[in-house]
């Protein structure tokens, strides 16, 4: 039976109701006992049991009553009990038996027995013992997001103070256990013999044991002297006091405890210590630093890292990281032993920095889009300061910052962009600032001129326009060289890299190249020829504006050519035209009905494209004609008159000179098979398609305007997939011309020597991916979620939830293997036997990666490879992860390579106690 009551009362307007005031509604309800006859009145057809004393009334839970007497509370108080509710009028007590429950708004109290003594203003709640003596239905109190569980609760709802025995409550990510808890009118908690932990078990794996404890809900937990207990074993780890923030919100400011250790070359160190500042709900800033004691009189250096995260809902989010490091230029080794290990004996750049910025907007209709993806800094930074394998091995980084917008109600769009390319191996920096693009979408000409719609041919005529302006900067001074054997006056014979510094700003700007390009793409329509062929003619016209050009002049006194840069406005025109003819052919082979294979279909898509352009060889705007006097080449022949490009090395491509009249032709092949669908049990899809050849493409061309070597090489590619697990990709290039003893092509076909073509280069790529738990119908090459690698860095405000977000323990094991090979024709055999030929197979390498589920909570991942050309093992890493419920163990081992070493971390999984971890590592940064 269940008894449910509801009472409406008015809340005091000058003070916010405390969580325990929900029980005050029950007290005021009991005040209605001044009219006991209302409760003792029998329903028609029912009698009061004789066993009920006159001073005690018991009524089974079979009705619902709403008392409308006006009081001090204006929301609804609901109460119920599974067994019964007893009211003692003389003692002014009310008792709810068996699964008692009282609800008041978003607050709730549940217990085995709830007793209200409105004479002393005290409420008690406790559990009930079953037949085995076990206590069940212990008191549980919920106030919105906070939950309190206890062995017994005593609360004075007049003074708003309470006493809780065997209390368990959650504060943020932490859990508080205490033998006795007192709760005051400010909702603060004072605990005696308390335990603080992030383990959600009733008997936690670890906890911080303190004799006294104070809890300010959604703010902090403060303790007296404490020590750490792991597995019920007390440890000497502790301090005179403890402070644990437990904010009600997801982010809070606080200090980040540094990691300490000993580096062989830089001495004792403290790393990743600092402060995290939750500026507001949109911004968060983390500042950490590193310091090394050094060796002897030499200081080991220092570093600082800043991490700014920002987010505005429905607008954008981003992250800005900046790191700066200073260290000695060499190793501070004290050992006198001889060591040739390149990882030990090497020089460093003393000052390095790195900047990363990502900004991602939320797409909005009709609005502009500003985005950024920046990764730049000192080329040596990742080799000296990071353990991230991806950044360590990446040879080049690209950065872009752009804004683009489509004008509303207009067919015009524009984009402004700044881009940078950084090569960490050569130190080359290429910067494009700015890069402006304005485009007009394709417009039909008949609409622009207001012509009527009649289905005429001219209705297909359309034009599109695009303007692109670029200013390019580079720190590389290109070598000024001409044709072999022609001497050059001044300039460098080899290119030179300028260090990126403020004092090198002038030569850096001197290398700037600025140009503006205009393109008009004219479409003349698409026509059907002989019913089965599609014919599309096109015309393209463009202009390129330059602010300077090169002038060449032969100096007889120096017997060399001088190159001058002449500034001024220069326009280069470019015209090209073309047409394409294409069709699709199908061939089908049908088999006997009812068989496993129903049909095989072959799709053949041939196409022919024509491209033409005028002869620009005699254009003085493009070329500078220079007579070289009596200069002779190495064979003694006069150079005569030569044409040199006025815009060599400038942005955008300019016409190469000669007339172009070229036809390119290609054939695409695809083969599919229709087979019986064994997985269909309904008969709706009895057959399915299986691809035998995803693509087999052949392409070549012929230039009618060329003086020699008119036939272009034949490029072929083949791709297919076997059993949705093995992907095969083959690409190659074949040449039709002979070559002389030096390897230079001559204008004679190979079929004259009874050979059709010669293989110049080829590339083969095989990839295999296997998921032992893949279900039928899933793609074989789906992206796998890998186990997290070990991250010993502390205080990261964006730490991933490695247990939930990255691990998928339903996959027993996965295997990903890739084999790649690159073939280059080594050329003709050399006449000198002591001179070796180049290696034909330039690259043959295999890589493997995957995961192995050792146990339900232990994952092992690996990635490695082997280079068959150099006979060396490529970068190899072994990672493992062990889930210990509220703890975790992560480890990484790199057995070979320049970043070889290991790192093992044992720590609490909660971000609140992320500093409670033990890390042991030996890498190139501290060996």
C-alpha positions in Angstrom: 0.0 0.0 0.0 1.2 3.6 -0.6 0.1 6.8 1.1 0.7 10.1 -0.8 0.0 13.5 0.5 0.4 17.0 -0.9 0.5 20.3 1.0 0.8 23.9 -0.3 2.6 26.4 1.8 4.2 29.9 1.4 8.0 30.2 1.5 9.7 33.0 3.5 10.5 35.7 1.0 13.6 37.2 2.7 15.7 34.0 2.8 16.4 31.2 0.3 15.1 27.9 1.4 17.9 25.5 2.6 17.8 21.9 1.2 16.4 20.5 4.4 13.4 22.9 4.4 11.6 20.3 2.3 10.9 18.5 5.5 9.4 21.7 7.0 6.5 21.1 4.7 5.9 17.8 6.4 5.9 19.5 9.8 3.3 22.1 8.8 1.2 19.3 7.4 1.2 17.6 10.8 -0.1 20.9 12.3 -3.4 19.9 10.7 -3.6 17.2 13.4 -5.5 19.8 15.5 -8.4 18.3 13.5 -7.8 14.6 14.2 -11.3 13.7 13.3 -10.5 14.5 9.7 -8.0 11.8 9.7 -10.0 9.3 11.8 -13.1 9.7 9.7 -13.9 6.4 8.0 -14.9 6.1 4.4 -18.4 4.6 3.7 -18.4 0.9 4.1 -15.1 0.8 6.2 -14.6 0.5 10.0 -11.7 1.5 12.2 -9.7 -1.5 13.5 -10.2 -2.1 17.2 -6.5 -2.6 17.7 -5.8 1.1 17.1 -5.4 3.1 20.4 -7.3 6.4 20.7 -4.1 8.4 20.8 -2.6 6.8 17.7 -4.2 6.6 14.3 -3.0 4.4 11.5 -4.3 4.6 8.0 -3.3 2.4 5.1 -2.1 4.0 1.9 -5.1 3.8 -0.3 -6.1 7.5 -0.8 -4.6 10.8 -2.0 -5.5 13.9 -0.1 -4.6 17.6 -0.8 -4.8 19.9 2.2 -5.5 23.5 1.1 -4.8 25.1 4.4 -2.6 28.2 3.7 0.9 28.1 5.4 4.4 29.4 4.8 5.4 27.3 1.8 3.9 27.8 -1.7 5.2 24.8 -3.6 4.1 21.2 -3.3 5.4 18.8 -0.7 5.0 15.1 -1.7 5.5 12.3 0.8 4.9 8.5 0.6 5.8 5.3 2.3 5.4 1.7 1.2 4.1 0.3 4.5 2.4 3.1 6.5 2.5 6.5 8.1 1.8 6.8 11.8 0.9 10.0 13.6 1.2 10.4 17.4 -0.9 13.4 18.4 0.1 13.5 22.0 3.9 13.3 21.4 3.5 15.4 18.1 5.5 12.8 16.0 5.0 11.4 12.6 6.8 8.3 11.3 7.0 7.1 7.7 7.8 3.3 7.4 9.5 1.3 4.7 11.0 3.1 1.6 9.9 6.5 2.9 10.2 9.4 0.5 9.7 13.1 0.8 10.0 15.4 -2.3 10.1 19.2 -2.3 10.8 20.7 -5.7 14.2 19.5 -6.9 15.1 18.2 -3.5 14.4 14.7 -2.2 14.9 12.5 0.9 14.7 8.7 0.9 15.2 6.4 3.8 13.9 3.2 5.4 12.3 5.2 8.3 11.7 9.0 8.5 10.6 10.5 11.8 9.5 14.1 12.4 9.3 15.4 16.0 7.6 18.8 15.5 7.6 19.3 19.3 11.5 19.6 19.3 11.8 20.6 15.6 14.0 17.5 14.9 13.8 15.2 12.0 15.6 11.8 11.9 16.1 9.4 9.0 17.7 6.0 9.1 17.7 2.6 7.4 15.8 -0.6 8.3 17.3 -4.0 9.1 16.1 -7.0 7.2 15.7 -10.5 8.4 19.5 -11.1 8.0 20.4 -8.1 10.1 21.6 -6.1 7.1 20.7 -2.5 7.0 18.9 -1.5 3.8 17.4 1.8 2.5 20.0 4.0 4.1 19.1 7.7 4.0 19.8 9.4 0.7 19.3 13.1 0.3 19.4 14.9 -3.1 19.6 18.6 -3.6 19.7 19.3 -7.3 23.2 18.0 -8.3 24.4 17.2 -4.8 23.7 13.8 -3.2 24.2 12.8 0.5 24.2 9.2 1.7 24.4 8.4 5.4 23.8 5.8 8.1 21.6 8.2 10.1 20.5 11.8 9.7 19.3 14.1 12.5 18.3 17.6 11.4 16.8 20.6 13.3 14.7 22.4 10.7 14.3 25.4 13.0 18.0 26.2 13.5 18.8 24.6 10.1 21.6 22.5 11.6 22.1 18.8 11.3 24.2 15.8 12.3 24.9 13.0 9.9 26.5 9.7 10.8 28.5 7.5 8.3 28.1 10.2 5.6 29.0 9.9 2.0 28.6 12.8 -0.4 29.9 13.9 -3.7 31.5 17.3 -4.2 32.5 17.9 -7.8 34.6 15.0 -9.0 35.5 14.0 -5.4 33.7 11.9 -2.8 33.7 12.6 1.0 33.4 9.8 3.5 33.1 10.7 7.2 32.1 9.0 10.5 30.3 12.1 11.8 29.2 15.1 9.8 27.7 18.3 11.1 25.8 20.7 8.8 25.2 24.3 9.7 22.7 26.8 8.5 25.1 28.0 5.7 25.1 24.5 4.2 28.7 24.0 5.2 29.8 20.5 6.3 32.2 19.7 9.2 33.5 16.1 9.1 35.2 14.0 11.8 37.5 11.2 10.7 37.0 12.1 7.1 38.2 10.5 3.9 38.5 12.3 0.5 38.8 10.4 -2.7 37.8 10.4 -6.4 37.0 6.7 -6.4 33.2 6.1 -6.6 33.1 2.8 -4.7 31.7 2.5 -1.2 35.0 1.1 -0.2 37.4 3.2 -2.3 40.8 2.0 -3.6 42.5 5.1 -2.3 41.7 8.1 -0.2 43.2 11.0 1.7 42.7 10.3 5.4 42.2 13.4 7.7 41.0 13.6 11.3 39.1 16.9 10.6 37.6 18.2 7.4 35.5 21.2 6.3 33.5 21.3 3.1 32.1 24.4 1.4 29.8 23.0 -1.2 30.8 23.8 -4.8 33.9 25.7 -3.6 36.5 23.8 -1.7 37.4 21.0 0.8 39.9 21.9 3.5 41.5 19.4 5.9 43.9 19.3 8.8 46.9 17.0 8.8 46.4 14.1 6.3 48.1 11.2 4.7 47.4 9.1 1.6 46.0 5.6 2.0 46.2 3.2 -1.0 44.6 -0.2 -0.9 43.9 0.2 2.9 47.7 0.6 3.4 48.6 4.0 5.0 51.5 5.7 3.4 53.8 8.4 4.9 52.8 10.7 2.0 50.9 13.7 3.4 51.1 17.3 4.7 50.0 19.5 7.6 46.9 20.6 5.8 45.1 19.9 2.6 43.2 22.1 0.1 41.1 20.5 -2.7 39.0 22.8 -4.9 35.6 21.4 -5.8 33.9 24.0 -7.9 30.3 23.6 -9.0 31.2 24.7 -12.4 33.4 22.7 -14.8 36.4 25.1 -14.7 38.2 26.9 -11.8 41.4 28.7 -11.3 44.3 27.0 -9.4 47.9 26.2 -9.2 49.6 23.5 -11.2 52.1 21.4 -9.3 55.4 20.9 -11.2 57.1 17.7 -12.0 60.6 17.2 -10.7 63.5 15.0 -11.9 67.1 14.8 -12.8 68.5 15.3 -16.3 72.0 14.1 -17.1 73.0 17.1 -19.1 71.0 19.9 -17.5 70.8 18.9 -13.8 67.9 19.0 -11.5 64.7 20.3 -13.0 61.1 21.4 -12.3 58.8 21.3 -15.3 55.2 22.1 -16.1 54.5 24.0 -12.9 52.4 27.1 -13.0 48.8 28.4 -12.8 45.5 28.0 -14.6 43.3 31.0 -14.7 39.6 30.6 -15.5 39.1 34.2 -16.7 35.4 33.8 -17.4 33.0 31.4 -19.0 34.6 32.1 -22.4 38.4 32.2 -21.7 40.9 30.0 -19.9 44.6 30.6 -19.6 47.3 28.2 -18.5 50.8 29.4 -17.9 53.5 26.9 -16.9 57.3 27.0 -16.8 60.4 24.8 -16.8 63.7 25.5 -15.0 67.0 23.4 -15.0 69.7 23.8 -12.4 72.5 23.1 -14.8 75.9 21.6 -14.1 78.6 23.4 -12.2 78.7 27.1 -13.1 76.6 26.6 -16.3 72.9 27.3 -15.9 70.6 24.6 -17.4 68.1 27.0 -19.0 64.4 27.7 -18.6 61.2 27.7 -20.6 57.7 29.0 -20.5 54.5 27.7 -22.1 51.2 29.6 -22.4 47.9 28.0 -23.4 44.8 30.2 -24.1 41.5 28.5 -24.9 38.4 30.4 -25.8 34.9 29.5 -26.9 31.7 31.3 -27.6 28.7 29.0 -28.2 27.3 29.1 -31.7 30.0 31.5 -32.9 33.5 30.1 -32.6 36.1 28.3 -30.5 39.9 28.2 -30.6 43.2 27.7 -28.9 46.4 29.7 -28.8 49.7 28.1 -27.6 53.0 29.8 -27.3 56.3 28.2 -26.0 59.7 29.7 -25.5 62.8 27.8 -24.5 66.4 28.8 -23.6 69.1 26.2 -23.0 72.8 25.8 -23.3 74.2 25.4 -26.8 75.9 22.1 -25.9 75.5 19.2 -23.5 76.5 19.8 -19.9 78.1 16.3 -19.5 80.4 15.7 -16.6 81.5 12.3 -17.7 85.0 12.1 -19.3 84.2 8.8 -21.1 84.2 8.8 -24.9 80.7 8.5 -26.4 79.9 8.7 -30.1 76.2 8.4 -29.7 74.7 11.3 -31.8 71.9 11.6 -29.3 74.4 12.4 -26.6 77.0 14.5 -28.5 75.2 17.2 -30.4 74.7 20.9 -30.4 71.5 22.8 -29.8 70.1 26.2 -30.7 70.0 28.2 -27.4 66.8 30.1 -28.1 63.7 28.5 -29.8 60.0 29.2 -29.8 56.8 27.6 -31.2 53.4 29.1 -31.9 50.2 27.2 -32.5 46.8 28.7 -33.1 43.5 27.1 -34.2 40.3 29.1 -34.7 37.2 27.3 -35.9 34.0 29.3 -36.6 30.5 27.9 -36.5 29.0 28.1 -40.0 26.2 30.7 -40.3 24.1 31.3 -43.4 25.1 34.6 -45.1 27.9 35.3 -42.7 31.6 35.6 -43.2 33.9 32.9 -42.1 37.2 33.6 -40.3 39.4 30.6 -39.6 43.0 30.0 -38.6 45.4 27.1 -38.5 48.9 28.2 -37.5 51.9 26.1 -36.6 55.1 27.9 -36.9 58.3 28.7 -34.9 61.9 27.9 -34.8 62.8 24.9 -37.0 64.8 23.3 -34.2 62.1 23.6 -31.5 60.4 20.2 -32.0 63.8 18.4 -32.2 64.9 19.9 -28.9 61.8 20.3 -26.7 59.0 17.9 -27.7 58.2 14.3 -27.2 55.3 14.4 -29.7 56.3 12.0 -32.5 54.1 13.7 -35.1 55.7 17.1 -34.5 59.2 15.5 -34.2 59.0 13.7 -37.6 57.1 16.3 -39.6 59.5 18.0 -41.9 57.2 20.9 -43.0 54.4 22.8 -41.4 51.7 24.9 -43.2 49.9 27.8 -41.6 46.8 29.7 -42.9 44.7 32.6 -41.6 41.8 33.4 -43.9 38.5 35.3 -44.1 35.9 34.5 -46.8 32.5 35.7 -47.5 29.7 35.4 -50.1 27.9 38.7 -50.6 24.3 38.4 -50.0 22.0 38.7 -53.0 25.1 39.1 -55.3 27.0 36.4 -57.2 30.3 37.8 -55.8 32.6 36.1 -53.2 35.9 37.2 -51.8 38.6 35.8 -49.6 41.6 37.3 -47.8 44.3 34.9 -46.7 47.8 34.8 -45.2 49.8 31.6 -45.6 53.2 30.4 -44.5 55.2 27.3 -45.3 58.0 26.3 -42.9 60.5 23.5 -43.7 62.2 22.4 -40.5 65.0 20.6 -42.3 66.2 23.4 -44.6 65.0 26.3 -42.6 63.1 27.7 -45.6 60.2 30.1 -44.8 57.8 31.1 -47.6 55.2 33.7 -46.7 52.2 34.8 -48.8 50.8 38.1 -47.3 48.3 39.0 -48.5 46.5 36.6 -50.8 43.3 38.3 -52.0 40.8 36.5 -54.2 37.6 38.0 -55.7 35.3 35.8 -57.8 32.1 36.2 -59.8 30.1 33.1 -60.2 29.3 31.8 -63.7 26.8 34.0 -65.4 24.8 33.3 -68.5 25.5 35.9 -71.2 21.9 36.0 -72.6 20.7 37.1 -69.1 23.4 39.8 -68.9 22.2 41.2 -72.3 18.5 40.7 -71.6 17.9 38.2 -74.4 14.7 36.1 -74.4 14.6 32.4 -73.5 14.0 30.4 -76.7 16.1 27.3 -76.3 18.7 28.7 -78.6 22.4 27.7 -78.6 23.5 31.0 -77.2 21.7 30.4 -74.0 24.4 28.0 -73.0 27.1 30.6 -73.3 28.5 31.6 -69.8 31.4 33.4 -68.3 33.1 33.4 -64.9 35.7 35.8 -63.5 38.3 35.5 -60.8 40.9 38.0 -59.6 43.8 36.8 -57.4 46.5 39.1 -55.9 49.5 37.8 -54.1 52.6 39.2 -52.4 55.1 36.5 -51.7 58.1 36.7 -49.3 60.8 34.1 -48.8 64.1 33.9 -46.9 65.8 32.1 -49.8 67.8 34.1 -52.2 67.6 32.1 -55.4 70.7 31.5 -57.4 71.0 33.6 -60.6 72.0 31.2 -63.3 71.4 31.1 -67.0 71.8 28.4 -69.6 74.8 26.1 -68.9 78.0 27.7 -70.1 76.7 31.3 -70.2 78.5 33.4 -67.7 76.6 35.7 -65.4 77.8 39.1 -64.1 77.1 39.4 -60.3 74.7 37.3 -58.3 75.2 34.0 -56.5 75.8 30.7 -58.2 74.0 28.9 -55.4 70.9 29.8 -53.4 71.3 31.2 -49.9 69.0 31.0 -46.9 68.6 34.1 -44.9 68.1 33.6 -41.1 64.7 35.0 -40.0 65.6 37.8 -37.7 64.6 41.4 -37.4 68.0 42.6 -38.5 67.5 40.7 -41.8 64.1 42.4 -42.5 65.5 44.4 -45.4 66.8 41.5 -47.5 63.7 39.6 -46.6 61.5 42.3 -48.1 63.8 42.8 -51.0 62.9 39.3 -52.2 59.2 40.1 -52.3 57.3 39.2 -55.4 53.9 40.9 -56.1 51.5 40.1 -58.9 47.8 40.2 -59.7 46.1 37.7 -62.0 42.7 38.0 -63.8 41.0 35.0 -65.3 38.0 34.8 -67.6 36.6 31.3 -68.2 34.1 31.2 -71.1 31.9 28.2 -71.5 30.3 27.8 -74.9 27.9 25.1 -73.9 27.6 21.3 -74.0 26.4 19.6 -77.2 25.4 16.1 -78.1 27.3 14.6 -81.1 26.0 11.5 -82.9 23.6 11.0 -79.9 26.2 9.3 -77.8 29.1 11.8 -77.5 29.3 14.9 -75.4 31.2 17.8 -76.9 32.2 20.8 -74.7 34.3 23.8 -76.1 36.0 26.3 -73.8 37.9 29.5 -74.1 40.1 31.0 -71.3 41.6 34.4 -71.3 43.7 36.0 -68.5 46.0 38.8 -67.6 48.8 39.0 -65.1 50.0 42.3 -63.7 53.6 42.6 -62.4 55.2 45.6 -60.6 58.7 44.7 -62.0 60.5 42.7 -64.7 64.0 41.4 -65.4 66.2 43.0 -68.1 69.1 41.1 -69.6 72.1 42.8 -71.2 75.4 41.3 -72.6 78.5 43.2 -71.4 81.3 42.6 -73.9 84.0 43.9 -71.6 83.1 41.3 -69.0 82.0 38.7 -71.5 79.0 38.0 -69.3 75.3 38.8 -69.0 74.1 41.3 -66.5 70.5 41.0 -65.0 68.8 44.1 -63.8 65.4 44.4 -62.0 63.4 47.2 -63.5 60.3 48.4 -61.6 57.1 49.4 -63.4 53.7 48.3 -64.4 53.7 45.3 -66.7 50.9 43.4 -68.2 51.1 39.8 -69.6 48.3 38.4 -71.6 47.4 34.7 -71.8 44.9 33.0 -74.2 44.0 29.4 -74.4 41.2 27.4 -76.0 40.1 23.8 -76.0 37.4 21.2 -76.5 36.6 17.8 -75.0 34.7 14.8 -76.5 33.7 12.0 -74.2 31.2 9.1 -73.9 30.4 6.0 -71.9 30.4 2.4 -73.3 29.0 -0.6 -71.4 29.5 -4.3 -71.9 27.7 -7.0 -69.9 28.2 -10.8 -69.7 25.2 -12.6 -68.3 25.4 -16.1 -66.7 22.9 -18.8 -66.1 20.0 -17.7 -63.9 20.1 -19.1 -60.3 23.8 -19.3 -60.2 26.1 -17.6 -57.7 27.3 -15.1 -60.3 24.6 -13.4 -62.3 26.5 -10.9 -64.5 29.8 -9.1 -65.1 29.6 -5.5 -66.4 32.5 -3.5 -67.9 32.3 0.3 -68.1 34.6 2.0 -70.6 34.8 5.8 -70.6 37.1 7.2 -73.4 37.7 10.9 -73.8 39.7 13.2 -76.1 40.7 16.7 -75.1 42.2 19.4 -77.3 44.2 22.3 -75.9 45.7 25.2 -77.9 47.4 28.5 -77.3 49.2 31.1 -79.6 52.9 31.4 -80.1 54.4 33.8 -77.5 58.0 33.1 -78.4 58.5 36.4 -80.2 56.7 38.5 -77.6 58.9 41.2 -76.2 56.7 41.5 -73.2 57.6 38.0 -72.2 61.1 37.5 -73.5 64.3 39.6 -73.7 66.3 38.8 -76.8 70.1 39.0 -76.2 72.9 38.6 -78.7 75.8 36.9 -76.9 78.6 38.1 -79.2 81.5 35.7 -79.6 80.6 33.6 -76.5 81.0 29.9 -77.3 79.9 26.8 -75.4 82.1 23.9 -74.2 82.0 22.4 -77.7 83.2 25.6 -79.3 79.9 26.6 -80.9 78.6 30.2 -80.7 75.7 30.8 -78.5 74.3 33.3 -80.9 71.0 35.0 -79.9 69.0 33.7 -77.0 65.7 34.6 -75.4 65.4 34.9 -71.6 62.2 35.1 -69.7 61.5 38.5 -68.1 59.4 36.9 -65.3 61.5 33.9 -64.2 60.7 32.9 -60.6 57.7 35.3 -60.4 54.3 34.4 -59.0 51.8 32.8 -61.3 52.7 30.9 -64.5 53.3 32.9 -67.7 53.2 31.5 -71.2 56.2 29.4 -72.0 56.7 30.7 -75.4 55.9 28.2 -78.2 52.6 27.5 -79.8 50.6 24.7 -78.2 48.3 22.4 -80.2 48.0 19.3 -78.1 45.5 16.4 -78.0 45.3 14.3 -74.9 43.3 11.1 -74.7 42.4 8.9 -71.9 40.4 5.7 -71.1 38.8 4.8 -67.8 37.8 1.2 -67.0 35.6 -0.2 -64.3 34.5 -3.8 -63.8 31.6 -4.9 -61.5 30.0 -8.2 -60.8 26.5 -9.1 -59.6 26.5 -12.0 -57.2 24.0 -13.6 -54.9 23.5 -11.9 -51.5 23.9 -14.6 -48.8 22.9 -12.2 -46.0 19.5 -11.4 -47.5 16.8 -13.5 -45.8 13.8 -11.4 -46.8 14.2 -11.6 -50.6 14.2 -7.8 -51.0 17.8 -7.7 -52.1 18.7 -11.1 -53.5 21.7 -9.8 -55.3 24.5 -7.3 -54.6 27.2 -5.6 -56.6 30.9 -6.4 -56.0 33.6 -4.3 -57.6 36.4 -6.3 -59.3 38.3 -3.3 -60.6 37.7 0.1 -59.1 39.7 1.8 -61.8 42.1 1.1 -64.6 43.0 4.4 -66.3 45.3 5.2 -69.2 46.3 8.7 -70.3 48.6 10.1 -72.9 48.8 13.0 -75.5 50.3 14.3 -78.7 51.6 17.9 -79.3 51.4 18.8 -83.0 53.2 22.1 -82.5 56.3 20.6 -80.8 59.5 20.3 -82.8 60.3 16.9 -81.4 59.2 14.3 -78.8 55.6 15.0 -79.6 54.1 11.9 -78.0 53.6 12.3 -74.3 54.4 9.5 -71.9 51.7 7.0 -71.1 50.5 7.1 -67.5 48.6 4.1 -66.1 47.0 3.5 -62.8 45.2 0.5 -61.3 43.2 0.3 -58.1 41.1 -2.4 -56.5 40.0 -3.8 -53.2 40.0 -7.4 -52.1 37.5 -8.6 -49.6 37.1 -5.1 -48.2 40.4 -5.5 -46.4 43.2 -5.3 -48.9 43.6 -2.2 -51.0 45.9 -2.3 -54.1 47.1 0.9 -55.9 49.6 0.8 -58.8 50.6 3.8 -60.8 53.3 3.9 -63.5 54.6 6.0 -66.4 55.9 4.6 -69.8 58.0 6.4 -72.4 57.9 5.8 -76.1 61.2 7.3 -77.1 64.8 6.0 -77.2 67.7 7.6 -75.3 71.3 8.0 -75.9 74.2 6.7 -73.8 73.9 9.7 -71.4 70.2 9.0 -70.8 68.9 11.9 -72.8 65.8 11.3 -74.9 66.2 11.3 -78.7 63.4 11.8 -81.3 63.2 8.1 -82.3 60.5 5.7 -81.2 61.2 2.5 -79.3 59.1 0.4 -81.6 62.0 0.8 -84.1 63.9 -1.5 -81.7 61.0 -3.9 -81.4 59.9 -2.5 -78.1 56.7 -0.6 -77.5 57.5 1.5 -74.4 60.0 1.7 -71.5 58.9 1.8 -67.8 60.2 5.1 -66.4 58.8 4.9 -62.9 56.2 3.0 -60.9 54.7 3.1 -57.4 52.9 0.3 -55.6 50.9 0.7 -52.5 49.3 -2.2 -50.6 47.3 -1.5 -47.4 45.6 -4.2 -45.2 43.3 -3.5 -42.3 41.8 -6.2 -40.1 39.4 -5.9 -37.2 38.8 -9.2 -35.5 35.5 -8.0 -34.1 34.1 -6.4 -37.3 30.5 -7.3 -38.0 29.2 -8.1 -41.4 28.2 -5.1 -43.4 30.7 -2.8 -41.8 33.5 -1.2 -44.0 36.8 -3.0 -43.7 38.9 0.2 -43.7 36.9 2.2 -41.0 38.9 4.5 -38.8 40.0 2.9 -35.5 40.2 4.6 -32.1 43.6 4.0 -30.7 44.6 3.7 -27.1 46.0 7.0 -25.7 49.7 7.4 -25.6 51.4 8.2 -22.4 51.4 11.9 -21.6 53.6 12.8 -18.6 52.7 16.5 -18.9 50.7 17.8 -15.9 48.2 20.5 -15.6 46.7 20.3 -19.1 43.3 22.0 -18.9 42.2 20.0 -22.1 43.1 16.6 -20.9 41.2 13.9 -22.8 39.1 11.3 -21.0 41.4 8.5 -22.0 39.1 5.8 -20.5 35.9 6.8 -22.3 36.7 8.8 -25.4 39.7 6.8 -26.8 39.4 3.1 -25.8 37.0 0.7 -27.3 37.4 -2.5 -25.3 35.0 -4.4 -27.6 37.7 -4.8 -30.2 40.0 -7.7 -29.3 42.7 -6.8 -31.8 43.3 -4.8 -35.0 46.1 -4.9 -37.6 46.9 -2.2 -40.1 49.8 -3.0 -42.5 51.0 -1.0 -45.5 53.7 -1.8 -48.1 55.0 0.8 -50.4 57.5 0.6 -53.2 58.8 3.2 -55.6 60.7 2.2 -58.9 62.8 4.6 -60.9 64.5 3.7 -64.2 68.2 3.7 -63.4 69.1 4.8 -66.9 71.4 3.1 -69.5 74.3 1.0 -68.4 77.4 3.1 -68.0 80.5 2.5 -70.0 82.7 2.7 -66.9 82.4 -0.5 -64.8 83.6 1.2 -61.6 80.8 3.8 -61.7 77.7 2.3 -60.1 74.2 2.8 -61.5 71.5 4.4 -59.5 69.3 2.1 -57.4 66.2 1.1 -59.3 64.0 0.6 -56.3 64.3 4.0 -54.5 62.0 3.1 -51.7 60.6 -0.2 -50.4 59.2 0.1 -46.9 56.5 -1.6 -44.7 54.7 -0.2 -41.8 52.4 -2.0 -39.3 50.2 -0.7 -36.5 47.3 -1.9 -34.4 46.0 -2.8 -31.0 45.8 -6.0 -28.9 43.3 -6.4 -26.1 45.2 -8.4 -23.5 42.5 -8.2 -20.8 39.1 -6.5 -20.5 40.9 -3.4 -19.1 44.4 -3.6 -20.6 45.2 -2.5 -24.1 48.4 -2.7 -26.0 49.1 -0.7 -29.2 52.1 -0.7 -31.5 53.4 0.9 -34.6 56.6 0.1 -36.4 58.1 -0.5 -39.9 61.0 -1.7 -41.9 63.0 0.0 -44.7 64.1 -2.7 -47.1 66.4 -0.3 -49.0 68.5 0.8 -46.0 67.8 -2.4 -44.0 66.7 -0.4 -40.9 63.8 -0.4 -38.6 61.8 2.7 -38.9 60.3 4.6 -36.0 58.9 2.1 -33.5 56.6 2.8 -30.5 55.0 0.4 -28.1 52.2 1.8 -25.9 50.2 0.1 -23.2 47.2 1.2 -21.0 45.9 -0.4 -17.9 42.6 0.7 -16.3 42.6 0.4 -12.5 39.1 1.8 -12.0 40.0 5.1 -10.4 43.7 4.8 -11.4 45.4 4.2 -14.7 48.9 3.1 -15.9 50.1 4.4 -19.3 53.5 3.7 -20.8 55.4 4.3 -24.0 58.6 2.7 -25.2 60.6 3.8 -28.2 63.4 1.2 -28.6 65.3 2.7 -31.6 65.9 6.1 -33.2 66.9 9.5 -32.1 64.0 9.8 -29.7 64.4 6.4 -28.2 63.5 6.1 -24.5 60.6 5.2 -22.3 58.0 6.8 -20.1 55.7 5.2 -17.6 53.0 7.1 -15.6 50.8 5.8 -12.8 48.2 8.3 -11.7 44.6 9.0 -10.7 42.2 9.3 -13.6 40.3 12.3 -12.2 41.4 15.7 -13.5 41.0 17.0 -9.9 43.9 14.9 -8.7 45.9 14.9 -11.9 49.0 15.8 -9.9 48.7 12.6 -7.9 50.8 10.5 -10.2 54.2 9.0 -10.5 56.2 9.3 -13.7 59.4 7.6 -14.7 61.0 8.5 -18.1 64.2 8.5 -19.9 64.2 10.3 -23.2 66.5 12.4 -25.3 65.5 15.4 -23.2 66.9 14.1 -20.0 69.2 11.2 -20.7 
